[in-house]
Amino acid sequence: MGIDKQRNMKIAMKVSVIGIMINTLLTIFKMIAGIVSNSSAMVSDAVHSFSDVASTVVVMLGIKAASKERDRKHQYGHERMESLAALILSFFLILTAIGIGIDGVDKIRTGIKGDLAIPGSLALIAALVSIAVKEWMYWYTRAAAKKIKSAALLADAWHHRSDSLSSIGSFIGIAGARIGFPILDPIASLLICALIFKVAIDIARNAANQMVDSSCSEEVEKEITQIALDQDGVRSVDNLRTRVFGSKFFVDIEIAVDGNLSIYEGHDIAELVHDEIEDHFSDAKHCMVHVNPYYEHEDIEHKGDQAAANDNI
């Protein structure tokens, strides 16, 4: 395993273990507070925190699998395992949202009959603690995810943020219930349900894009093109294709060089383009450079072809 992969995996594992420990303690605290205080919103919040524990385990397994070196059966590597972990995480979130939603509807029906209990103050304290802790976990995990360019870890960060936001909903619902509107507590559960569901869909969409060979952003492709054109001997970029592969991406680029050059000289220029692109983009997994001949007397015709090619970049 490369040095970068080892470093990235250590960072991801450290963040994940800290997340599991904190979420386990929060789950226990919020569940006790929810039961003792008769707050369905806080119980739902506790279930959400418990789903964080399960999802973080999935993230750890995905990152560990993605960090494996390529082998004979997986010659392009295992980076897509991380995207698969993010998809599984989104599935966990959807199940969590459905469970909270069903419980919230049931409690609202009970509230209409006037049988809802007023939640105690412990639930309010638990909500405030959860907001502070989960917001810190979001920024902590997000910083690590950006540093190692991990889609699964970033998804886990957003899971922390969704828990923080759901705790805000719990706080509002519990506070409203305590001042004379008990039905606001289960209504807060439904709002938490909707929030978690939206986060799950966003995570699933991003992970799916990483698994279907989508292209890099227009800005990245323009930057790749400019890097190639800046190299000595490159007359034009005839074609460029990129595809995202998990947290990495592949580059296939066609450059035109003087057609009178030897194969060795053309190869040297292509190697220069290859090295510059891979050195500039740390998440470029591989760059393939194809060389086309460029002749001075074909300038007019070639420029027309180049304009058409650039339209496709």
Protein Blocks (a to p, Z undefined) as FASTA:
>chain_A
ZZklmmmmmmmmmmmmmmmmmmmmmmmmmmmmmmmnopaklmmmmmmmmmmmmmmmmmmm
mmmmmmpccdfklmnojklmmmmmmmmmmmmmmmmmmmmmmmmmmmmmmmmnopaccddf
klmmmmmmmmmmmmmmmmmmmmmmmmnopaklmmmmmmmmmmmmmmmmmmmmmmmmmnop
aklmmmmmmmmmmmmmmmmmmmmmmmmmmmnopacdfklmmmmmmmmmmpghiabdfbdc
dddehjbccddddddddfkbcfklmmmmmmmmmmmmmmmmmmlmbacdddddddfklmmm
mmmmmmmmmmmZZ
